[in-house]
């Protein structure tokens, strides 16, 4: 997992696909576009723009992906995201769905929380269990952009 803010340049060299995704986030005015999907590089790199309402963490299922990494970016609002390393012992709530590239767990061991503010991003790899869109202080309207980067691009 990598955590940062879009206003800060990353001091290390990242794979070009991640750099391209971060540049998309840095240069797009998300107030000028509506919810939906934007292809950045076909289905190899694409963004899902989502308007959501946060909820208590226990109401959100932890998730992992197998074919894509998630770059979760908060355009506005506030949220916390639960995160933990996938220890292989989490109980599956919903088996892997190939077409959606997602598997849901009932819960996750050793969960920590990231506090997201506008401009924050978190990059989740297949070994990173994450629980997005959780309340920080209260239920909040947020705009998230989730850039999906195919592992084949890394």
Protein Blocks (a to p, Z undefined) as FASTA:
>chain_A
ZZddfklccfbdcdfklmmmmmmmmmpcfklpccddddfbljlbccdddddddddfklpc
cdddfkbccddddfbdcddddddddehlaccfbdcdfklopaddfbdehiacddddehia
cdddfklccdehiafkbccddddddddddfklZZ
